[in-house]
């Protein structure tokens, strides 16, 4: 599937904060007031970020020295690496200086994670309460994986910190499979609660109908090839190691914070996050 024109379908790469910064370099794609022009290099770059977040060696990922941390993503500045051990979730937030953007990548289904597969199958529609979105419903498993776990608080906190350091730069959210679904919720969350937008923007995909028969429908809904879902634009989109949701990190990585339920945030900067559970509240901002 990676060789076909439809390969970018299935990877969510949502561009937020669409107004260009008054300083620094702009994102390498053309934009008008109402649409984006597809940029293959940008798409491939975001696919590589979505692939890198699957890496199991957290030290290599945190220091951006992993086998997938090169090519178009070289020079990426990792700000926070977030691991929810209990729910088998992983994400990172950092700054891509060549894009002049904050990049957020969220991992998709870990192939042998029971927690992830259960969430994938909880398809019941859930009412979504956001401003100006009457009667909106979402996949409850995907939404709870983002909204009701450490991901939401840790990601938004890291974005706040990066904005303080780098100013009003762009924010890009990317992810593959389940990670793409959570990236959609993350992008919505940031757009509603963090981003002060200068007007509405829209994305144009393939053609004016919203679905080009030669693009979005190029893979049959009855196709049974799961391998088509694991390669996009020639980039591997699965974990590098078939294992349980375990943590691999060198002792040399000292700057991390650990919450009582074993959630971990590795960060080069203070992250103001409070985790509230039924009987426990942990305030990391005062632990350093």
C-alpha positions, 0 to 999 in steps of 0.5 A, a space after each residue: 500500500 505504501 507504493 500507491 497514491 492512497 497511502 497517506 489515507 489512514 494517517 492523521 496529520 492535522 495542522 493547527 495554528 494556521 496563521 504563520 508566525 511573524 518570525 522564523 521559517 514557515 511550514 513547507 507547504 502553500 496555503 490559502 485562506 480556505 485550503 491546503 495544498 498537498 505537500 508530499 515531503 511534509 506528509 512523509 515527514 509526519 508519517 516518519 514521526 508517527 512511525 517513530 512513536 512506536 519505538 520501544 527503547 525509550 532512551 533512544 526515542 527520548 534522545 532522538 537517536 533511535 533507528 527511526 529518528 533520522 531522515 526527514 526528522 533529523 534535528 527534532 527537539 524532544 520536549 516530553 515523552 509520555 508513557 501511560 503504562 496502565 493503558 499501554 499508550 505512548 506519545 511525545 511532544 517536541 519542536 521540529 525546527 525545520 517546520 517551525 512547529 510543535 509536533 505531537 505524535 501519538 502511538 497506535 495500537 500496540 499489536 499484542 496489547 489487550 488494553 489497546 484492542 479492548 479500546 479499539 472494540 468499544 465502538 459505542 458512540 459517546 456524546 461529545 460536549 464541546 462548544 458549538 458542536 451540538 449532537 456530536 458523537 464519538 467512538 467511546 474507546 478512542 475518546 476515553 484513551 485520549 481524554 481519560 488518561 494521562 495523555 490529555 493533561 501531559 500533552 497540553 501541558 507540554 504544548 503550553 511549555 513549548 509555546 512559552 519557549 518558542 512563541 506562537 508557532 504552529 502545532 502539528 498532531 500526527 498518529 497512525 491507526 488508533 493513534 490517528 483517532 486520538 490525534 483527531 481528539 487532541 487536535 480538537 482539544 488544542 484548537 478549542 482550549 489552547 489555540 486562539 484562531 484567526 478565523 475558520 479554515 478548512 482542508 480539501 482532500 482529493 476533490 470537491 466531493 470530499 472523497 476522490 474515487 481514485 484516492 479514498 476508495 482505492 482500498 476495498 472495505 472488504 479487503 482482509 490484508 492487514 499488512 496494508 495498514 502497516 506501511 504508509 509512504 514506504 514507512 513502517 507503522 508498527 512496533 519495532 519489537 513484538 513485546 508487552 507494554 514494557 519500559 526500556 530506558 537506560 539508567 543515564 536518563 535521569 530527568 523523568 517523573 513517575 506517577 503512582 500508577 506507573 505513568 511516566 513522563 520524560 522531559 527536559 523541562 518542568 511539566 505542570 501536570 496534576 493527575 486526579 484519580 478516585 483516591 490519589 492526587 499527584 502534583 508533579 509541578 511541585 516534585 522538582 
